[in-house]
Amino acid sequence: MNPITSAGNTSVDAGASANLDIVDKFCYLDDSLSVDGDIDAAVQDTIRIGWNTFRQLVPLLINKFESFIMRGRLYSSCVRNSMLHVNDTWPLRKENEVAL
């Protein structure tokens, strides 16, 4: 029996007096992973990170004294990079791609 998918279990005995809790989602190396292999939580985290980065840069992005080229480069190097940094190895579905 697979202890991760078995109903009613909340922990697994890993031996050497180590008891591990069973969870549906967890964070590993700044990436949200789920038991079923779904990346929806990671996509939502990435969208949140992109919006937070955008909000921090709004004063520079709407500054009329900066050129459009400079603002475009700033957006590309900071906002877009922060959203695309971790998803190089994700198996994206169409709805995840549209969300990003």
C-alpha positions as CSV (number, residue, x, y, z in Angstrom):
1,M,0.0,0.0,0.0
2,N,1.3,3.4,-0.9
3,P,1.4,5.5,2.3
4,I,1.0,8.8,0.5
5,T,-2.3,7.9,-1.1
6,S,-3.7,5.8,1.6
7,A,-6.8,7.3,3.3
8,G,-6.7,8.0,7.0
9,N,-2.9,8.1,7.5
10,T,-1.4,11.4,8.6
11,S,2.2,10.3,9.1
12,V,4.7,7.7,7.9
13,D,7.4,5.9,10.0
14,A,10.7,6.5,8.2
15,G,12.7,4.4,10.6
16,A,15.5,5.5,12.9
17,S,12.9,7.2,15.1
18,A,11.9,9.6,12.3
19,N,8.2,10.2,11.8
20,L,7.2,12.1,8.6
21,D,3.9,13.9,8.2
22,I,1.8,13.3,5.0
23,V,0.8,16.6,3.3
24,D,-0.9,17.5,0.1
25,K,1.4,20.4,-0.8
26,F,4.9,21.5,0.2
27,C,7.6,24.0,-0.7
28,Y,10.9,22.6,-2.0
29,L,13.7,24.9,-3.3
30,D,11.2,27.8,-3.6
31,D,8.8,25.7,-5.7
32,S,5.3,24.5,-4.6
33,L,4.9,20.8,-5.2
34,S,1.8,18.7,-4.8
35,V,1.2,15.0,-4.3
36,D,-0.6,14.6,-7.6
37,G,2.2,16.3,-9.6
38,D,0.0,19.3,-10.4
39,I,1.8,22.6,-10.8
40,D,-1.2,24.9,-10.3
41,A,0.1,26.1,-6.9
42,A,3.5,26.9,-8.4
43,V,1.9,28.8,-11.2
44,Q,-0.2,30.9,-8.8
45,D,3.0,31.6,-6.7
46,T,4.8,32.7,-9.9
47,I,2.0,35.0,-10.9
48,R,2.0,36.5,-7.3
49,I,5.8,37.0,-7.5
50,G,5.5,38.7,-10.9
51,W,2.8,41.1,-9.7
52,N,4.8,41.9,-6.5
53,T,7.9,42.7,-8.7
54,F,5.7,44.8,-11.0
55,R,4.2,46.8,-8.1
56,Q,7.7,47.5,-6.7
57,L,8.8,48.9,-10.1
58,V,5.7,50.9,-10.9
59,P,7.3,54.3,-10.0
60,L,10.1,53.6,-12.6
61,L,7.8,52.1,-15.2
62,I,5.4,55.1,-15.3
63,N,8.1,57.7,-15.1
64,K,7.6,59.9,-18.1
65,F,11.2,61.1,-18.0
66,E,12.5,57.6,-18.8
67,S,12.5,56.4,-22.4
68,F,10.2,53.6,-23.5
69,I,13.2,51.5,-24.4
70,M,14.6,51.9,-20.9
71,R,11.2,51.0,-19.3
72,G,10.8,48.0,-21.6
73,R,14.3,46.7,-20.7
74,L,13.5,47.2,-17.0
75,Y,10.3,45.2,-17.4
76,S,11.9,42.4,-19.4
77,S,14.9,42.0,-17.1
78,C,13.0,42.3,-13.7
79,V,9.3,41.4,-14.0
80,R,9.3,38.9,-16.8
81,N,12.5,37.3,-15.5
82,S,11.0,36.8,-12.1
83,M,8.0,35.0,-13.6
84,L,9.9,32.8,-16.0
85,H,12.8,31.9,-13.7
86,V,11.6,28.7,-12.1
87,N,9.2,27.3,-14.7
88,D,11.8,26.1,-17.2
89,T,11.3,22.4,-16.2
90,W,7.5,22.5,-15.6
91,P,5.2,20.3,-17.7
92,L,2.9,23.2,-18.6
93,R,-0.7,22.5,-19.6
94,K,-2.6,25.0,-21.8
95,E,-4.5,26.6,-18.9
96,N,-1.2,27.1,-17.0
97,E,0.4,28.7,-20.0
98,V,-2.6,31.1,-20.4
99,A,-2.5,31.9,-16.7
100,L,1.2,32.9,-17.0
